[in-house]
Amino acid sequence: MEGSMARRTRGSVIQWTLIASCVIAACSTAAVDSLMLQSIDHVDMTSVSFSEFSVSQSQFSDMILCVFRGEVKLHGSSWKIEACVECDCRNGTINCDFLTCQKPECADPVSISGECCELCPYKLKLKEVFSSFPSGRTVVEGKTNKFKFRPSIKIRVSQTSRQIRGENMWRVDAWVSRSEDGSGPQFSYRENILNDLQRANEFSQIYYQANDRYWTFNKVKYDFDASEGTCKDFRYFCIKFDVTDEPKPMFDLPLTFSVVKGEKERQTVCTRLGACEGVFAETFDWDLEGEDPIPGQDTPVTIDIDVTFKRHTRNLEGDGLWRVALFGSSNPEGDGPRFGEVSQILDAEESSEDIQEGTSLYVDSIETDFELGTVGCVEDVEYICMEFLKGDAPNPDFTLNTAEAHGNATRDSLITCKPQECQSRVVFTKLQATLLSPDVMVEDTNDTDTKVKLKATSNKQLTTTVAGEKLWQVVTFFSKNEVGGGTRTNEQPQILSRTQEDQTQPKGKNLVFRRMDFQVDLDGIICEEVPFMCFELKKNAESSIDFTFETHPLQDPLVDCISMEDVCKGSAMEGSMARRTRGSVIQWTLIASCVIASACSTAPADSVSISGFSVSQSQFSDKVPCVFRGDVWYHGSSWKIEECVECYCRNGTAYCDILTCQKPECADPVSISGECCELCPYKLKLKEVFSSFPSGRTVVEGKTNKFKFRPSIKIRVSQTSRQIRGENMWRVDAWVSRSEDGSGPQFSYRENILNDLQRANEFSQIYYQANDRYWTFNKVKYDFDASEGTCKDFRYFCIKFDVTDEPKPMFDLPLTFSVVKGEKERQTVCTRLGACEGVFAETFDWELEGEDPIPGQDTPVTIDIDVTFKRHIRNLEGDGLWRVALFGSSNPGGDGPRFGEVSQILDADESSEDIREGTSLYVDSIETNFELGTVGCVEDVEYICMEFLKGDAPNPDFTLNTAEARGNATRDSLITCKPQECHSRVVFTKLQATLLSPDVMVEDTNDTDTKVKLKATSNKQLTTTVAGEKLWQVVTFFSKNEVGGGTRTNEQPQILSRTQEDQTLPKGKNLVFRKMDFQVDLDGIICEEVPFMCFELKKNTESSIDFTFETHPLQDSLVDCISMEDVCKG
């Protein structure tokens, strides 16, 4: 039919075809560019107006217009005739779809204006609430903890609408609770944490069934403010699902929300939280120093403490926050009884030191008293321990916990113990016995009262104070030889009194027993046979403290013997003055009757003046003074005869020590006023320098790194003085270098890092030999400022030993410092530093969202990134610090070719975000474009990856490194990849084929030109945009039945053109092939035997993208068949 309007009906589609010659004529002959179409009955050759449309000629192109009920419709336009009929114009053909309404499922359907079908009121019956929130999630007290999770709802299908749509519909409240059911106090309660999109989350039973019967709310966020309450309150994270107070259902349909069995508790679900880190202390270290500790007495001590905390520990400011206890213990864990405990060593200010996130708590120069000298010296107190705890009444209150070595258990304190050797030590160099009385001993007699002075000369540098009970033992015996060797005759194991046994040995003093009173057993003694009375000094086996008893040079045992040649007689001698010399000691014994009678007894005054001395009677007491060269010296006084002779009076007896000088070891000795012996100039020949600094020590770029170490010096003994003393003598320079020998640039160079005491460190060959031939400088400190340079410069820590520019040797002796073989490089030692952590990134996580990604096209995406850093990294501020790359990859490590890489997703502000020590770098809502739809949809691009790097030209420059999973290797970026499923998905619910031409087909013929429209109705909620090449395949065949089952006759595997194969399916649209042109093979076809021509739509096996092709409800093949009853003829 031509030249007129034709109408024919097939199924639910009405089709009109118009050969609109008059309209076409108007368009082709119009003299103007724009036609105003008003009415088909009033045609003007210059302008035609219909339905108030303004149409340019270019819009028509070669597409034919439609005229419907007197109105011109443009190609591509659509309109409704009535609520249930919708039409569209396609190149001169009008297609109208008739909607068929199913019977409403409810008893009270509602008619909606403009809608074809009556609708039922909305209803939702809740069965159970679930949460994807991970059980055991750690939270940090005092901070805002960001949670992200997916609430999922189980419903009772039979009592819930097929679909529920609207705005501000749903509500999820969230809080943290002490209780498993969420009852009781609600901490950080937030009413409805859903955003607008989530509140409008559409419910669909189709989607519900496809999602394993869960209705899910994606990416719900909750900020838990953990400054309300403390860790004991934070046990469960709870949510409650409900309808909002003012929901806005689509079409204003009524909404009924209910819970199975009316059990309101079903609306709430709580998830167990994991460890709560209030202030999570990881390590506790300390240093303690005390001068001259004495067992049994408190010693003033100075303490430095250093507590490190877990990264992301809360900030904390307040009063009385901390407590540190100090005590002695029998074991390295500090368990059991505590000796001499000081329960709090911090003062008010120290206990209130604040901490910032990730920083350490360092308090130095804490002063207290502690019985330091006892630890290590008595049984069962071998360790010094300190315990770090929360203060007794902190304001504000908080939780302190610490990680145990085993598992994830925590406790509320950290105890660090260090073994302590007994610091009490004596090193004796000589023992000297002096017989005070009697002047005569008679052989072969018993119980001769005897008085002896015993002096043990100590090494002043190595000997400390020794105090306690039963410290000393003095053994006496007779011997055949002057060194006490061989058989001991009439040995007495202890001649000291109890007071003398307990006598304290002060530091820097000699041990002197002024008078040992004991009785000598001369029974069986013949003076000539055993002419020496000997004394041995030793440590008492019952000593209350385990001090160190040594001799230097080594003497075993420590013995001195007195010759009895002039004392041991066969009979006594009395009433005369005797003078005798023994070794280097001169002894005068005076029966001072004349002095006592004339001066002391008859003097009318209270004092007697002789030789310029005034001596009161009270000073004599029962002690007898001495007269020496006409001068009276009272008991206890001392005087010098000359530089090398020093005398002292002891109860009527004058003793004089004569110093004997050894021959000077040098050719040019120096005489010093007031000194007995000539002294040699000081000289020190350096052999090598060592450092206790640990190799591999990690340093942090951009920060001050505190080093503590012990330089040790090796010297050439034969060319070094026995002792060197003075002030401002020594110098140790320190720096960090790129080179193993310390050459080149010197970073953080510090000239002489020794303090005053260390600069005056005395050199002694005795001590040098005792210390394994090392001369050591203890506890030298160096602050390495690593803001000079970057990690590539920080490879070696170097020190150089030298003499200061202005040394002050004792006695102003000359000082000569030299190096073996003149090799100056021996003065320097460098130690290899370990890893340098500039900015040490530990983890890199990200979230990416993009709406409706299309394969082959860039999609606008929004990205959140979160980078965590190692504790104690540097602070960093500047410009262009960071770069983040986005790309697709074939593997989870991000190695190999990069697909669609965006090398920098950060803008100028985002790339300049600063970081503070221990904090994370969190940047949200980063916007960029990325070919998201392709990832997961094409072969070899299965992962989305992001790489975190240092910016290309950061200002300031810095080092970025990251920890690899294996060993301690580092690299300069972090890559995190996540598997990506293909976003492209189609879910078809129906296939509808419409025969456009011919009107007649003749059986048993070939190559009949055929045109068919095929419409695949999609589920709008589940279907995304699908784009690519060779996406679709349409198979046609003849069948005996209307559903296309059974044998397929004359099947053609693909009737789509190449353009149709590649046709994009936009999101929310149906897939429509408006006109499939193909030829039908009717060869051998008898119409009555195969009365249906069928069409199957399927995914093309050669598709360029791996999209998901589904049907719902499930159909093994998506087929529609056309009855050929009125078309196929003989």
NORWOVEN-V922774 format. One record per pair of residues at least 4 apart in sequence whose C-alpha atoms are under 6 Angstrom apart, sorted by the first residue. I is the first residue (numbers start at 1). GAP is how many residues later the second one is. Records with the same first field share a line. If there is no record, write none. Layout:
I: GAP + GAP
This chain:
3: 16
5: 13
6: 10 + 11
7: 9
9: 5
12: 85 + 86
13: 83 + 84
14: 81 + 82
15: 79 + 80
16: 77 + 78
17: 76
26: 4 + 19
30: 15 + 16
31: 15
33: 23 + 24
34: 21 + 22
35: 12 + 13 + 20
36: 11 + 12 + 13 + 18
37: 11 + 12 + 13
38: 11 + 12 + 13 + 14
39: 10 + 11
43: 5
44: 4
50: 21 + 22
51: 20
63: 28
64: 27 + 28
65: 9 + 10 + 27
66: 6 + 7 + 26
67: 4 + 5 + 6
75: 14 + 15 + 16
76: 13 + 14
77: 11 + 12
78: 9 + 10
79: 7 + 8
80: 5 + 6
81: 4
83: 31 + 32 + 33
84: 14 + 15 + 32
85: 12 + 13
86: 10 + 11
87: 8 + 9
88: 6 + 7
89: 4 + 5
101: 16
106: 14
109: 9 + 10 + 11
110: 8 + 9 + 10
111: 7
121: 132 + 133
122: 39 + 132 + 133
123: 37 + 38 + 132 + 133 + 134
124: 36 + 133
125: 30 + 31 + 34 + 35 + 133 + 134
126: 29 + 133
127: 27 + 28 + 29 + 133
128: 26 + 138
129: 23 + 24 + 138
130: 21 + 22
131: 19 + 20
132: 17 + 18
133: 16
135: 136 + 137 + 138
136: 136 + 137 + 138
137: 136 + 137
138: 136 + 137 + 138
139: 137
140: 136 + 137 + 138
141: 85 + 136 + 137
142: 84 + 85 + 172
143: 83 + 171
144: 80 + 81 + 82
145: 78 + 79
146: 77
147: 74 + 75
148: 71 + 72 + 73
149: 70 + 71
150: 67 + 68 + 69 + 70
151: 65 + 66
152: 62 + 63 + 64
153: 61 + 62
154: 60
162: 42 + 43
163: 40 + 41
164: 38 + 39
165: 37 + 84 + 85
166: 34 + 82 + 83 + 84
167: 33 + 81
168: 31 + 32 + 79
169: 30 + 31 + 74 + 75 + 78
170: 29 + 73 + 74
171: 21 + 70 + 71 + 72 + 73
172: 20 + 21 + 68 + 69
173: 17 + 18 + 19 + 66 + 67
174: 15 + 16 + 64 + 65
175: 11 + 12 + 13 + 14 + 63
176: 10 + 11 + 60 + 61 + 62
177: 5 + 9 + 57 + 59
178: 55 + 56 + 57
179: 4
188: 36 + 37
194: 4 + 5
204: 4
205: 4
207: 4
208: 5 + 6 + 7
209: 4
230: 168
231: 45
235: 38
236: 34 + 35 + 36 + 37
237: 33 + 34
238: 31 + 32
239: 29 + 30
240: 27 + 28
241: 26
249: 4
278: 121 + 122
279: 34 + 121
280: 29 + 30 + 121 + 122
281: 27 + 28 + 121
282: 26 + 27 + 28 + 120
283: 24 + 25
284: 22 + 23
285: 20 + 21
286: 18 + 19
287: 16 + 17
288: 14 + 15
289: 12 + 13
290: 11
293: 6 + 79 + 80
294: 79 + 171
295: 78 + 79 + 172
296: 78
297: 74
298: 71 + 72 + 73
299: 70 + 71 + 72
300: 68 + 69
301: 66 + 67 + 68
302: 63 + 64 + 65
303: 62 + 63
304: 59 + 60 + 61
305: 57 + 58
306: 55 + 56
307: 53 + 54
308: 52
311: 47 + 560 + 607
312: 45 + 46
313: 44 + 45
314: 43
315: 40 + 41 + 42
316: 38 + 39
317: 37
318: 77
319: 33 + 75 + 76
320: 31 + 32 + 71 + 74
321: 30 + 31 + 69 + 70 + 73
322: 29 + 67 + 68 + 69
323: 21 + 66 + 67 + 68
324: 20 + 21 + 63 + 64
325: 17 + 18 + 19 + 61 + 62
326: 15 + 16 + 59 + 60
327: 11 + 12 + 13 + 14 + 58
328: 10 + 11 + 53 + 55 + 56 + 57
329: 5 + 9 + 52 + 54
330: 50 + 51 + 52
332: 85
346: 4 + 5
358: 513 + 560
375: 6 + 7
376: 5 + 6 + 44 + 45 + 46
377: 45 + 168 + 169 + 170
378: 167 + 168
382: 37 + 38
383: 35 + 36 + 37
384: 33 + 34
385: 31 + 32
386: 29 + 30
387: 27 + 28
388: 25 + 26
389: 24
400: 12
401: 9 + 10 + 11
402: 8 + 9
403: 7
404: 5 + 6
422: 125
424: 40 + 42 + 123
425: 38 + 39 + 122 + 123
426: 37 + 123
427: 31 + 32 + 36 + 123 + 124
428: 29 + 30 + 31 + 123
429: 28 + 29 + 122 + 123
430: 26 + 27
431: 24 + 25 + 129
432: 22 + 23 + 128
433: 20 + 21
434: 18 + 19
435: 17
436: 15 + 16
437: 13 + 14
438: 12
439: 128
440: 127 + 128 + 132
441: 126 + 127 + 128
442: 126 + 127 + 128 + 129
443: 79 + 82 + 83 + 127
444: 78 + 79 + 80 + 81
445: 77 + 78
446: 75 + 76 + 77
447: 72 + 73 + 74
448: 71 + 72
449: 69 + 70
450: 67 + 68 + 69
451: 64 + 65 + 66
452: 63 + 64
453: 60 + 61 + 62
454: 58 + 59
455: 56 + 57
456: 54 + 55
457: 53
458: 52
459: 4
460: 48
464: 43
465: 40 + 41 + 42
466: 38 + 39
467: 37
468: 76
469: 33 + 74 + 75
470: 31 + 32 + 73
471: 30 + 31 + 69 + 72
472: 29 + 67 + 68
473: 21 + 64 + 65 + 66 + 67
474: 20 + 21 + 62 + 63
475: 17 + 18 + 19 + 60 + 61
476: 15 + 16 + 58 + 59
477: 11 + 12 + 13 + 14 + 56 + 57
478: 10 + 11 + 52 + 54 + 55 + 56
479: 5 + 9 + 51 + 53
480: 50
482: 79
496: 4 + 5
527: 4 + 41
531: 33
532: 29 + 30 + 31 + 32
533: 28 + 29
534: 26 + 27
535: 24 + 25
536: 22 + 23
537: 21
551: 4
564: 4
577: 13
578: 11
579: 9
581: 5
584: 74
585: 71 + 72
586: 70
587: 68
588: 65 + 66
589: 64
593: 4
594: 4
595: 4
596: 4 + 5
597: 4
598: 4
599: 4
607: 8 + 9
609: 4 + 5
611: 20
623: 28
624: 27 + 28
625: 8 + 9 + 10 + 26 + 27
626: 6 + 7 + 26
627: 4 + 5
635: 14 + 15 + 16
636: 13 + 14
637: 11 + 12
638: 9 + 10
639: 7 + 8
640: 5 + 6 + 7
641: 4
643: 33
644: 14 + 15 + 32
645: 12 + 13
646: 10 + 11
647: 8 + 9
648: 6 + 7
649: 4 + 5
661: 16
666: 14
669: 9 + 10 + 11
670: 8 + 9 + 10
671: 7
681: 132 + 133
682: 39 + 132 + 133
683: 37 + 38 + 132 + 133 + 134
684: 36 + 133
685: 30 + 31 + 34 + 35 + 133 + 134
686: 29 + 133
687: 27 + 28 + 29 + 133
688: 26 + 138
689: 23 + 24 + 138
690: 21 + 22
691: 19 + 20
692: 17 + 18
693: 16
695: 136 + 137 + 138
696: 136 + 137 + 138
697: 136 + 137
698: 136 + 137 + 138
699: 137
700: 136 + 137 + 138
701: 85 + 136 + 137
702: 84 + 85 + 172
703: 83 + 171
704: 80 + 81 + 82
705: 78 + 79
706: 77
707: 74 + 75
708: 71 + 72 + 73
709: 70 + 71
710: 67 + 68 + 69 + 70
711: 65 + 66
712: 62 + 63 + 64
713: 61 + 62
714: 60
722: 42 + 43
723: 40 + 41
724: 38 + 39
725: 37 + 84 + 85
726: 34 + 82 + 83 + 84
727: 33 + 81
728: 31 + 32 + 79
729: 30 + 31 + 74 + 75 + 78
730: 29 + 73 + 74
731: 21 + 70 + 71 + 72 + 73
732: 20 + 21 + 68 + 69
733: 17 + 18 + 19 + 66 + 67
734: 15 + 16 + 64 + 65
735: 11 + 12 + 13 + 14 + 63
736: 10 + 11 + 60 + 61 + 62
737: 5 + 9 + 57 + 59
738: 55 + 56 + 57
739: 4
748: 36 + 37
754: 4 + 5
764: 4
765: 4
768: 5 + 6 + 7
769: 4
790: 168
791: 45
795: 38
796: 34 + 35 + 36 + 37
797: 33 + 34
798: 31 + 32
799: 29 + 30
800: 27 + 28
801: 26
809: 4
838: 121 + 122
839: 34 + 121
840: 29 + 30 + 121 + 122
841: 27 + 28 + 121
842: 26 + 27 + 28 + 120
843: 24 + 25
844: 22 + 23
845: 20 + 21
846: 18 + 19
847: 16 + 17
848: 14 + 15
849: 12 + 13
850: 11
853: 6 + 79 + 80
854: 79 + 171
855: 78 + 79 + 172
856: 78
857: 74
858: 71 + 72 + 73
859: 70 + 71 + 72
860: 68 + 69
861: 66 + 67 + 68
862: 63 + 64 + 65
863: 62 + 63
864: 59 + 60 + 61
865: 57 + 58
866: 55 + 56
867: 53 + 54
868: 52
871: 47
872: 45 + 46
873: 44
874: 43
875: 40 + 41 + 42
876: 38 + 39
877: 37
878: 77
879: 33 + 75 + 76
880: 31 + 32 + 71 + 74
881: 30 + 31 + 69 + 70 + 73
882: 29 + 67 + 68 + 69
883: 21 + 66 + 67 + 68
884: 20 + 21 + 63 + 64
885: 17 + 18 + 19 + 61 + 62
886: 15 + 16 + 59 + 60
887: 11 + 12 + 13 + 14 + 58
888: 10 + 11 + 53 + 55 + 56 + 57
889: 5 + 9 + 52 + 54
890: 50 + 51 + 52
892: 85
906: 4 + 5
907: 4
935: 6 + 7
936: 5 + 6 + 44 + 45 + 46
937: 45 + 168 + 169 + 170
938: 167 + 168
942: 37 + 38
943: 35 + 36 + 37
944: 33 + 34
945: 31 + 32
946: 29 + 30
947: 27 + 28
948: 25 + 26
949: 24
960: 12
961: 9 + 10 + 11
962: 8 + 9
963: 7
964: 5 + 6
982: 125
984: 40 + 42 + 123
985: 38 + 39 + 122 + 123
986: 37 + 123
987: 31 + 32 + 36 + 123 + 124
988: 29 + 30 + 31 + 123
989: 28 + 29 + 122 + 123
990: 26 + 27
991: 24 + 25 + 129
992: 22 + 23 + 128
993: 20 + 21
994: 18 + 19
995: 17
996: 15 + 16
997: 13 + 14
998: 12
999: 128
1000: 127 + 128
1001: 126 + 127
1002: 126 + 127 + 128
1003: 79 + 82 + 83 + 127
1004: 78 + 79 + 80 + 81
1005: 77 + 78
1006: 75 + 76 + 77
1007: 72 + 73 + 74
1008: 71 + 72
1009: 70
1010: 67 + 68 + 69
1011: 64 + 65 + 66
1012: 63 + 64
1013: 60 + 61 + 62
1014: 58 + 59
1015: 56 + 57
1016: 54 + 55
1017: 53
1018: 52
1019: 4
1020: 48
1024: 43
1025: 40 + 41 + 42
1026: 38 + 39
1027: 37
1028: 76
1029: 33 + 74 + 75
1030: 31 + 32 + 73
1031: 30 + 31 + 69 + 72
1032: 29 + 67 + 68
1033: 21 + 64 + 65 + 66 + 67
1034: 20 + 21 + 62 + 63
1035: 17 + 18 + 19 + 60 + 61
1036: 15 + 16 + 58 + 59
1037: 11 + 12 + 13 + 14 + 56 + 57
1038: 10 + 11 + 52 + 54 + 55 + 56
1039: 5 + 9 + 51 + 53
1040: 50
1042: 79
1056: 4 + 5
1065: 6
1087: 4 + 41
1091: 33
1092: 29 + 30 + 31 + 32
1093: 28 + 29
1094: 26 + 27
1095: 24 + 25
1096: 22 + 23
1097: 21
1111: 4
1124: 4
